[in-house]
Protein backbone atom coordinates (compact mmCIF):
# COMPACT_ATOMS: atom_id res chain seq x y z
CA UNK A 1 0.00 0.00 0.00
CA UNK A 2 2.57 2.55 1.08
CA UNK A 3 6.25 2.81 1.92
CA UNK A 4 5.22 4.50 5.17
CA UNK A 5 5.09 2.60 8.45
CA UNK A 6 1.78 0.65 8.52
CA UNK A 7 1.82 0.82 12.32
CA UNK A 8 1.08 4.56 11.99
CA UNK A 9 -1.97 4.12 9.72
CA UNK A 10 -5.32 5.08 11.20
CA UNK A 11 -7.05 2.52 9.01
CA UNK A 12 -6.61 -1.20 9.45
CA UNK A 13 -6.08 -3.64 6.59
CA UNK A 14 -9.71 -4.72 7.18
CA UNK A 15 -10.87 -1.09 6.80
CA UNK A 16 -9.01 -0.76 3.53
CA UNK A 17 -10.43 -4.06 2.22
CA UNK A 18 -13.92 -2.94 3.22
CA UNK A 19 -13.49 0.32 1.29
CA UNK A 20 -12.18 -1.57 -1.75
CA UNK A 21 -15.01 -4.13 -1.66
CA UNK A 22 -17.75 -1.51 -1.28
CA UNK A 23 -16.19 0.63 -4.02
CA UNK A 24 -16.17 -2.34 -6.38
CA UNK A 25 -19.81 -3.22 -5.55
CA UNK A 26 -21.10 0.30 -6.00
CA UNK A 27 -19.23 0.99 -9.24
CA UNK A 28 -20.84 -2.17 -10.64
CA UNK A 29 -24.21 -0.97 -9.37
CA UNK A 30 -23.62 2.37 -11.11
CA UNK A 31 -23.31 0.54 -14.44
CA UNK A 32 -19.73 -0.68 -14.22
CA UNK A 33 -16.51 1.19 -15.00
CA UNK A 34 -17.37 1.49 -18.71
CA UNK A 35 -20.56 3.41 -17.99
CA UNK A 36 -19.56 5.18 -14.78
CA UNK A 37 -16.36 6.64 -16.27
CA UNK A 38 -18.42 9.18 -18.21
CA UNK A 39 -20.04 10.64 -15.09
CA UNK A 40 -16.99 10.32 -12.88
CA UNK A 41 -14.50 11.76 -15.34
CA UNK A 42 -12.11 8.95 -14.46
CA UNK A 43 -10.89 6.33 -16.97
CA UNK A 44 -12.06 2.73 -16.61
CA UNK A 45 -8.63 1.42 -15.69
CA UNK A 46 -8.45 3.77 -12.70
CA UNK A 47 -12.01 2.93 -11.63
CA UNK A 48 -11.06 -0.75 -11.73
CA UNK A 49 -8.01 -0.04 -9.57
CA UNK A 50 -10.19 1.63 -6.95
CA UNK A 51 -11.94 -1.69 -6.32
CA UNK A 52 -8.96 -3.99 -6.87
CA UNK A 53 -7.47 -5.47 -3.73
CA UNK A 54 -4.08 -5.77 -5.43
CA UNK A 55 -3.83 -2.06 -6.33
CA UNK A 56 -2.78 0.70 -3.90
CA UNK A 57 -5.21 3.26 -5.38
CA UNK A 58 -8.29 4.27 -3.39
CA UNK A 59 -11.37 6.12 -4.56
CA UNK A 60 -11.12 9.87 -3.97
CA UNK A 61 -13.75 12.23 -2.59
CA UNK A 62 -14.81 13.70 -5.96
CA UNK A 63 -15.44 10.22 -7.38
CA UNK A 64 -17.35 9.24 -4.22
CA UNK A 65 -19.66 12.23 -4.73
CA UNK A 66 -20.16 11.33 -8.41
CA UNK A 67 -20.82 7.69 -7.46
CA UNK A 68 -23.45 8.56 -4.88
CA UNK A 69 -25.08 11.02 -7.28
CA UNK A 70 -25.18 8.35 -9.99
CA UNK A 71 -26.78 5.93 -7.51
CA UNK A 72 -29.13 8.67 -6.30
CA UNK A 73 -28.34 7.67 -2.71
CA UNK A 74 -25.38 8.30 -0.38
CA UNK A 75 -24.32 4.66 -0.33
CA UNK A 76 -20.52 5.12 -0.33
CA UNK A 77 -20.60 8.10 2.01
CA UNK A 78 -22.85 6.08 4.32
CA UNK A 79 -20.37 3.19 4.31
CA UNK A 80 -17.55 5.54 5.28
CA UNK A 81 -19.66 7.21 7.97
CA UNK A 82 -20.58 3.80 9.40
CA UNK A 83 -16.91 2.86 9.56
CA UNK A 84 -16.39 5.89 11.78
CA UNK A 85 -19.40 5.09 13.94
CA UNK A 86 -21.75 7.68 12.43
CA UNK A 87 -25.05 7.58 10.60
CA UNK A 88 -26.13 9.99 7.90
CA UNK A 89 -29.01 12.38 8.39
CA UNK A 90 -30.19 14.25 5.29
CA UNK A 91 -30.20 18.02 5.22
CA UNK A 92 -33.39 19.72 4.12
CA UNK A 93 -32.86 19.97 0.35
CA UNK A 94 -35.34 21.35 -2.12
CA UNK A 95 -38.44 19.21 -1.77
CA UNK A 96 -38.47 16.27 -4.16
CA UNK A 97 -41.40 15.38 -6.35
CA UNK A 98 -44.36 13.85 -4.56
CA UNK A 99 -44.28 10.13 -4.00
CA UNK A 100 -46.17 8.28 -6.71
CA UNK A 101 -47.32 4.88 -7.86
CA UNK A 102 -44.13 4.68 -9.93
CA UNK A 103 -42.13 4.95 -6.69
CA UNK A 104 -44.21 2.18 -5.15
CA UNK A 105 -43.62 -0.02 -8.20
CA UNK A 106 -39.88 0.70 -8.10
CA UNK A 107 -39.61 -0.17 -4.39
CA UNK A 108 -41.67 -3.33 -4.91
CA UNK A 109 -39.59 -4.48 -7.88
CA UNK A 110 -36.20 -3.79 -6.30
CA UNK A 111 -37.00 -5.22 -2.87
CA UNK A 112 -38.68 -8.29 -4.41
CA UNK A 113 -35.54 -8.96 -6.42
CA UNK A 114 -33.51 -8.63 -3.20
CA UNK A 115 -35.77 -11.14 -1.42
CA UNK A 116 -35.50 -13.58 -4.33
CA UNK A 117 -31.70 -13.30 -4.39
CA UNK A 118 -31.48 -13.83 -0.60
CA UNK A 119 -33.66 -16.95 -1.01
CA UNK A 120 -31.17 -18.24 -3.60
CA UNK A 121 -28.34 -17.82 -1.06
CA UNK A 122 -30.36 -19.62 1.62
CA UNK A 123 -31.22 -22.42 -0.81
CA UNK A 124 -27.50 -22.92 -1.42
CA UNK A 125 -27.41 -22.91 -5.19
CA UNK A 126 -24.45 -24.60 -6.86
CA UNK A 127 -22.50 -21.36 -7.30
CA UNK A 128 -22.93 -19.82 -3.85
CA UNK A 129 -20.29 -17.12 -4.45
CA UNK A 130 -22.18 -15.86 -7.50
CA UNK A 131 -25.46 -16.04 -5.60
CA UNK A 132 -23.99 -13.98 -2.77
CA UNK A 133 -22.63 -11.36 -5.19
CA UNK A 134 -26.02 -11.16 -6.89
CA UNK A 135 -27.76 -10.86 -3.51
CA UNK A 136 -25.50 -8.00 -2.42
CA UNK A 137 -26.16 -6.21 -5.72
CA UNK A 138 -29.92 -6.68 -5.43
CA UNK A 139 -29.94 -5.58 -1.79
CA UNK A 140 -28.02 -2.43 -2.74
CA UNK A 141 -30.50 -1.71 -5.53
CA UNK A 142 -33.35 -2.18 -3.05
CA UNK A 143 -31.70 0.17 -0.56
CA UNK A 144 -31.19 2.79 -3.27
CA UNK A 145 -34.86 2.53 -4.25
CA UNK A 146 -35.94 2.84 -0.62
CA UNK A 147 -33.74 5.92 -0.15
CA UNK A 148 -35.39 7.61 -3.11
CA UNK A 149 -38.88 6.78 -1.85
CA UNK A 150 -37.99 7.82 1.71
CA UNK A 151 -36.83 11.20 0.51
CA UNK A 152 -40.14 11.77 -1.27
CA UNK A 153 -42.31 10.43 1.56
CA UNK A 154 -40.60 12.54 4.22
CA UNK A 155 -40.87 15.76 2.15
Rosetta constraint file for C-alpha pairs under 8 A:
AtomPair CA 1 CA 55 HARMONIC 7.68 0.50
AtomPair CA 1 CA 56 HARMONIC 4.85 0.50
AtomPair CA 2 CA 6 HARMONIC 7.72 0.50
AtomPair CA 2 CA 56 HARMONIC 7.54 0.50
AtomPair CA 4 CA 8 HARMONIC 7.98 0.50
AtomPair CA 5 CA 9 HARMONIC 7.33 0.50
AtomPair CA 11 CA 15 HARMONIC 5.71 0.50
AtomPair CA 11 CA 16 HARMONIC 6.69 0.50
AtomPair CA 12 CA 16 HARMONIC 6.41 0.50
AtomPair CA 13 CA 17 HARMONIC 6.18 0.50
AtomPair CA 14 CA 18 HARMONIC 6.05 0.50
AtomPair CA 15 CA 19 HARMONIC 6.26 0.50
AtomPair CA 15 CA 83 HARMONIC 7.72 0.50
AtomPair CA 16 CA 20 HARMONIC 6.21 0.50
AtomPair CA 17 CA 21 HARMONIC 6.00 0.50
AtomPair CA 17 CA 53 HARMONIC 6.79 0.50
AtomPair CA 18 CA 22 HARMONIC 6.08 0.50
AtomPair CA 19 CA 23 HARMONIC 5.97 0.50
AtomPair CA 19 CA 80 HARMONIC 7.72 0.50
AtomPair CA 20 CA 24 HARMONIC 6.16 0.50
AtomPair CA 20 CA 50 HARMONIC 6.42 0.50
AtomPair CA 20 CA 51 HARMONIC 4.58 0.50
AtomPair CA 20 CA 52 HARMONIC 6.52 0.50
AtomPair CA 20 CA 53 HARMONIC 6.43 0.50
AtomPair CA 20 CA 58 HARMONIC 7.20 0.50
AtomPair CA 21 CA 25 HARMONIC 6.25 0.50
AtomPair CA 21 CA 51 HARMONIC 6.09 0.50
AtomPair CA 21 CA 52 HARMONIC 7.99 0.50
AtomPair CA 21 CA 53 HARMONIC 7.94 0.50
AtomPair CA 22 CA 26 HARMONIC 6.06 0.50
AtomPair CA 22 CA 51 HARMONIC 7.70 0.50
AtomPair CA 22 CA 76 HARMONIC 7.25 0.50
AtomPair CA 22 CA 79 HARMONIC 7.76 0.50
AtomPair CA 23 CA 27 HARMONIC 6.05 0.50
AtomPair CA 23 CA 50 HARMONIC 6.75 0.50
AtomPair CA 23 CA 51 HARMONIC 5.37 0.50
AtomPair CA 23 CA 59 HARMONIC 7.33 0.50
AtomPair CA 23 CA 76 HARMONIC 7.24 0.50
AtomPair CA 24 CA 28 HARMONIC 6.31 0.50
AtomPair CA 24 CA 48 HARMONIC 7.57 0.50
AtomPair CA 24 CA 50 HARMONIC 7.20 0.50
AtomPair CA 24 CA 51 HARMONIC 4.29 0.50
AtomPair CA 24 CA 52 HARMONIC 7.42 0.50
AtomPair CA 25 CA 29 HARMONIC 6.25 0.50
AtomPair CA 25 CA 137 HARMONIC 7.02 0.50
AtomPair CA 26 CA 30 HARMONIC 6.06 0.50
AtomPair CA 26 CA 67 HARMONIC 7.54 0.50
AtomPair CA 26 CA 75 HARMONIC 7.84 0.50
AtomPair CA 26 CA 76 HARMONIC 7.46 0.50
AtomPair CA 27 CA 31 HARMONIC 6.63 0.50
AtomPair CA 27 CA 32 HARMONIC 5.28 0.50
AtomPair CA 27 CA 33 HARMONIC 6.38 0.50
AtomPair CA 27 CA 36 HARMONIC 6.95 0.50
AtomPair CA 27 CA 47 HARMONIC 7.85 0.50
AtomPair CA 27 CA 67 HARMONIC 7.11 0.50
AtomPair CA 28 CA 32 HARMONIC 4.04 0.50
AtomPair CA 28 CA 33 HARMONIC 7.00 0.50
AtomPair CA 29 CA 71 HARMONIC 7.60 0.50
AtomPair CA 29 CA 137 HARMONIC 6.68 0.50
AtomPair CA 29 CA 140 HARMONIC 7.78 0.50
AtomPair CA 29 CA 141 HARMONIC 7.40 0.50
AtomPair CA 30 CA 35 HARMONIC 7.60 0.50
AtomPair CA 30 CA 36 HARMONIC 6.14 0.50
AtomPair CA 30 CA 67 HARMONIC 7.03 0.50
AtomPair CA 30 CA 70 HARMONIC 6.28 0.50
AtomPair CA 30 CA 71 HARMONIC 5.97 0.50
AtomPair CA 31 CA 35 HARMONIC 5.33 0.50
AtomPair CA 31 CA 36 HARMONIC 5.97 0.50
AtomPair CA 32 CA 36 HARMONIC 5.89 0.50
AtomPair CA 33 CA 37 HARMONIC 5.60 0.50
AtomPair CA 33 CA 43 HARMONIC 7.87 0.50
AtomPair CA 33 CA 44 HARMONIC 4.98 0.50
AtomPair CA 33 CA 45 HARMONIC 7.92 0.50
AtomPair CA 33 CA 47 HARMONIC 5.89 0.50
AtomPair CA 33 CA 48 HARMONIC 6.64 0.50
AtomPair CA 34 CA 38 HARMONIC 7.77 0.50
AtomPair CA 34 CA 44 HARMONIC 5.84 0.50
AtomPair CA 35 CA 39 HARMONIC 7.80 0.50
AtomPair CA 36 CA 40 HARMONIC 6.06 0.50
AtomPair CA 36 CA 67 HARMONIC 7.83 0.50
AtomPair CA 37 CA 41 HARMONIC 5.52 0.50
AtomPair CA 37 CA 42 HARMONIC 5.17 0.50
AtomPair CA 37 CA 43 HARMONIC 5.53 0.50
AtomPair CA 37 CA 44 HARMONIC 5.82 0.50
AtomPair CA 37 CA 47 HARMONIC 7.37 0.50
AtomPair CA 38 CA 42 HARMONIC 7.35 0.50
AtomPair CA 39 CA 66 HARMONIC 6.72 0.50
AtomPair CA 39 CA 70 HARMONIC 7.59 0.50
AtomPair CA 40 CA 63 HARMONIC 5.71 0.50
AtomPair CA 40 CA 66 HARMONIC 5.57 0.50
AtomPair CA 40 CA 67 HARMONIC 7.13 0.50
AtomPair CA 42 CA 46 HARMONIC 6.58 0.50
AtomPair CA 42 CA 47 HARMONIC 6.66 0.50
AtomPair CA 42 CA 63 HARMONIC 7.94 0.50
AtomPair CA 43 CA 47 HARMONIC 6.44 0.50
AtomPair CA 44 CA 48 HARMONIC 6.07 0.50
AtomPair CA 45 CA 49 HARMONIC 6.32 0.50
AtomPair CA 46 CA 50 HARMONIC 6.38 0.50
AtomPair CA 47 CA 51 HARMONIC 7.03 0.50
AtomPair CA 47 CA 59 HARMONIC 7.79 0.50
AtomPair CA 48 CA 52 HARMONIC 6.21 0.50
AtomPair CA 49 CA 53 HARMONIC 7.99 0.50
AtomPair CA 49 CA 55 HARMONIC 5.67 0.50
AtomPair CA 49 CA 56 HARMONIC 7.74 0.50
AtomPair CA 49 CA 57 HARMONIC 6.02 0.50
AtomPair CA 49 CA 58 HARMONIC 7.54 0.50
AtomPair CA 50 CA 55 HARMONIC 7.38 0.50
AtomPair CA 50 CA 57 HARMONIC 5.47 0.50
AtomPair CA 50 CA 58 HARMONIC 4.82 0.50
AtomPair CA 50 CA 59 HARMONIC 5.22 0.50
AtomPair CA 51 CA 58 HARMONIC 7.57 0.50
AtomPair CA 59 CA 63 HARMONIC 6.43 0.50
AtomPair CA 59 CA 64 HARMONIC 6.76 0.50
AtomPair CA 60 CA 64 HARMONIC 6.26 0.50
AtomPair CA 61 CA 65 HARMONIC 6.29 0.50
AtomPair CA 62 CA 66 HARMONIC 6.35 0.50
AtomPair CA 63 CA 67 HARMONIC 5.94 0.50
AtomPair CA 64 CA 68 HARMONIC 6.17 0.50
AtomPair CA 64 CA 76 HARMONIC 6.49 0.50
AtomPair CA 64 CA 77 HARMONIC 7.12 0.50
AtomPair CA 65 CA 69 HARMONIC 6.11 0.50
AtomPair CA 65 CA 77 HARMONIC 7.96 0.50
AtomPair CA 66 CA 70 HARMONIC 6.04 0.50
AtomPair CA 67 CA 71 HARMONIC 6.22 0.50
AtomPair CA 67 CA 76 HARMONIC 7.59 0.50
AtomPair CA 68 CA 72 HARMONIC 5.86 0.50
AtomPair CA 68 CA 73 HARMONIC 5.43 0.50
AtomPair CA 68 CA 74 HARMONIC 4.91 0.50
AtomPair CA 68 CA 75 HARMONIC 6.05 0.50
AtomPair CA 68 CA 76 HARMONIC 6.41 0.50
AtomPair CA 68 CA 77 HARMONIC 7.47 0.50
AtomPair CA 69 CA 73 HARMONIC 6.54 0.50
AtomPair CA 69 CA 74 HARMONIC 7.43 0.50
AtomPair CA 71 CA 75 HARMONIC 7.69 0.50
AtomPair CA 71 CA 144 HARMONIC 6.88 0.50
AtomPair CA 72 CA 144 HARMONIC 6.93 0.50
AtomPair CA 72 CA 148 HARMONIC 7.10 0.50
AtomPair CA 73 CA 144 HARMONIC 5.68 0.50
AtomPair CA 73 CA 147 HARMONIC 6.23 0.50
AtomPair CA 73 CA 148 HARMONIC 7.06 0.50
AtomPair CA 74 CA 78 HARMONIC 5.78 0.50
AtomPair CA 75 CA 79 HARMONIC 6.27 0.50
AtomPair CA 75 CA 144 HARMONIC 7.70 0.50
AtomPair CA 76 CA 80 HARMONIC 6.36 0.50
AtomPair CA 77 CA 81 HARMONIC 6.10 0.50
AtomPair CA 78 CA 82 HARMONIC 6.01 0.50
AtomPair CA 78 CA 87 HARMONIC 6.82 0.50
AtomPair CA 78 CA 88 HARMONIC 6.23 0.50
AtomPair CA 79 CA 83 HARMONIC 6.29 0.50
AtomPair CA 80 CA 84 HARMONIC 6.61 0.50
AtomPair CA 81 CA 85 HARMONIC 6.33 0.50
AtomPair CA 81 CA 86 HARMONIC 4.95 0.50
AtomPair CA 81 CA 87 HARMONIC 6.01 0.50
AtomPair CA 81 CA 88 HARMONIC 7.04 0.50
AtomPair CA 82 CA 86 HARMONIC 5.06 0.50
AtomPair CA 82 CA 87 HARMONIC 5.98 0.50
AtomPair CA 95 CA 152 HARMONIC 7.65 0.50
AtomPair CA 95 CA 155 HARMONIC 5.76 0.50
AtomPair CA 96 CA 151 HARMONIC 7.08 0.50
AtomPair CA 96 CA 152 HARMONIC 5.60 0.50
AtomPair CA 96 CA 155 HARMONIC 6.77 0.50
AtomPair CA 97 CA 152 HARMONIC 6.36 0.50
AtomPair CA 98 CA 152 HARMONIC 5.74 0.50
AtomPair CA 98 CA 153 HARMONIC 7.31 0.50
AtomPair CA 98 CA 155 HARMONIC 7.81 0.50
AtomPair CA 99 CA 103 HARMONIC 6.22 0.50
AtomPair CA 99 CA 149 HARMONIC 6.71 0.50
AtomPair CA 99 CA 152 HARMONIC 5.22 0.50
AtomPair CA 99 CA 153 HARMONIC 5.91 0.50
AtomPair CA 100 CA 104 HARMONIC 6.60 0.50
AtomPair CA 101 CA 105 HARMONIC 6.15 0.50
AtomPair CA 102 CA 106 HARMONIC 6.10 0.50
AtomPair CA 103 CA 107 HARMONIC 6.15 0.50
AtomPair CA 103 CA 149 HARMONIC 6.11 0.50
AtomPair CA 104 CA 108 HARMONIC 6.07 0.50
AtomPair CA 104 CA 149 HARMONIC 7.77 0.50
AtomPair CA 105 CA 109 HARMONIC 6.02 0.50
AtomPair CA 106 CA 110 HARMONIC 6.08 0.50
AtomPair CA 106 CA 145 HARMONIC 6.59 0.50
AtomPair CA 107 CA 111 HARMONIC 5.89 0.50
AtomPair CA 107 CA 142 HARMONIC 6.70 0.50
AtomPair CA 107 CA 145 HARMONIC 5.47 0.50
AtomPair CA 107 CA 146 HARMONIC 6.06 0.50
AtomPair CA 107 CA 149 HARMONIC 7.44 0.50
AtomPair CA 108 CA 112 HARMONIC 5.81 0.50
AtomPair CA 109 CA 113 HARMONIC 6.21 0.50
AtomPair CA 110 CA 114 HARMONIC 6.34 0.50
AtomPair CA 110 CA 138 HARMONIC 6.96 0.50
AtomPair CA 110 CA 139 HARMONIC 7.92 0.50
AtomPair CA 110 CA 141 HARMONIC 6.11 0.50
AtomPair CA 110 CA 142 HARMONIC 4.61 0.50
AtomPair CA 110 CA 145 HARMONIC 6.78 0.50
AtomPair CA 111 CA 115 HARMONIC 6.21 0.50
AtomPair CA 111 CA 138 HARMONIC 7.67 0.50
AtomPair CA 111 CA 139 HARMONIC 7.15 0.50
AtomPair CA 111 CA 141 HARMONIC 7.85 0.50
AtomPair CA 111 CA 142 HARMONIC 4.75 0.50
AtomPair CA 111 CA 143 HARMONIC 7.91 0.50
AtomPair CA 112 CA 116 HARMONIC 6.18 0.50
AtomPair CA 113 CA 117 HARMONIC 6.14 0.50
AtomPair CA 113 CA 138 HARMONIC 6.14 0.50
AtomPair CA 113 CA 142 HARMONIC 7.88 0.50
AtomPair CA 114 CA 118 HARMONIC 6.16 0.50
AtomPair CA 114 CA 135 HARMONIC 6.18 0.50
AtomPair CA 114 CA 138 HARMONIC 4.66 0.50
AtomPair CA 114 CA 139 HARMONIC 4.90 0.50
AtomPair CA 114 CA 141 HARMONIC 7.90 0.50
AtomPair CA 114 CA 142 HARMONIC 6.46 0.50
AtomPair CA 115 CA 119 HARMONIC 6.20 0.50
AtomPair CA 116 CA 120 HARMONIC 6.40 0.50
AtomPair CA 117 CA 121 HARMONIC 6.54 0.50
AtomPair CA 117 CA 131 HARMONIC 6.92 0.50
AtomPair CA 117 CA 132 HARMONIC 7.91 0.50
AtomPair CA 117 CA 134 HARMONIC 6.57 0.50
AtomPair CA 117 CA 135 HARMONIC 4.72 0.50
AtomPair CA 117 CA 138 HARMONIC 6.93 0.50
AtomPair CA 118 CA 122 HARMONIC 6.30 0.50
AtomPair CA 118 CA 132 HARMONIC 7.80 0.50
AtomPair CA 118 CA 135 HARMONIC 5.58 0.50
AtomPair CA 119 CA 123 HARMONIC 6.00 0.50
AtomPair CA 120 CA 124 HARMONIC 6.34 0.50
AtomPair CA 120 CA 125 HARMONIC 6.20 0.50
AtomPair CA 120 CA 131 HARMONIC 6.43 0.50
AtomPair CA 121 CA 125 HARMONIC 6.62 0.50
AtomPair CA 121 CA 128 HARMONIC 6.41 0.50
AtomPair CA 121 CA 131 HARMONIC 5.67 0.50
AtomPair CA 121 CA 132 HARMONIC 6.06 0.50
AtomPair CA 121 CA 135 HARMONIC 7.41 0.50
AtomPair CA 124 CA 128 HARMONIC 6.04 0.50
AtomPair CA 125 CA 131 HARMONIC 7.16 0.50
AtomPair CA 127 CA 131 HARMONIC 6.32 0.50
AtomPair CA 128 CA 132 HARMONIC 6.04 0.50
AtomPair CA 129 CA 133 HARMONIC 6.26 0.50
AtomPair CA 130 CA 134 HARMONIC 6.09 0.50
AtomPair CA 131 CA 135 HARMONIC 6.04 0.50
AtomPair CA 132 CA 136 HARMONIC 6.17 0.50
AtomPair CA 133 CA 137 HARMONIC 6.26 0.50
AtomPair CA 134 CA 138 HARMONIC 6.12 0.50
AtomPair CA 135 CA 139 HARMONIC 5.97 0.50
AtomPair CA 136 CA 140 HARMONIC 6.13 0.50
AtomPair CA 137 CA 141 HARMONIC 6.26 0.50
AtomPair CA 138 CA 142 HARMONIC 6.15 0.50
AtomPair CA 139 CA 143 HARMONIC 6.14 0.50
AtomPair CA 140 CA 144 HARMONIC 6.13 0.50
AtomPair CA 141 CA 145 HARMONIC 6.21 0.50
AtomPair CA 142 CA 146 HARMONIC 6.14 0.50
AtomPair CA 143 CA 147 HARMONIC 6.11 0.50
AtomPair CA 144 CA 148 HARMONIC 6.39 0.50
AtomPair CA 145 CA 149 HARMONIC 6.33 0.50
AtomPair CA 146 CA 150 HARMONIC 5.87 0.50
AtomPair CA 147 CA 151 HARMONIC 6.16 0.50
AtomPair CA 148 CA 152 HARMONIC 6.59 0.50
AtomPair CA 149 CA 153 HARMONIC 6.06 0.50
AtomPair CA 150 CA 154 HARMONIC 5.95 0.50
AtomPair CA 151 CA 155 HARMONIC 6.30 0.50
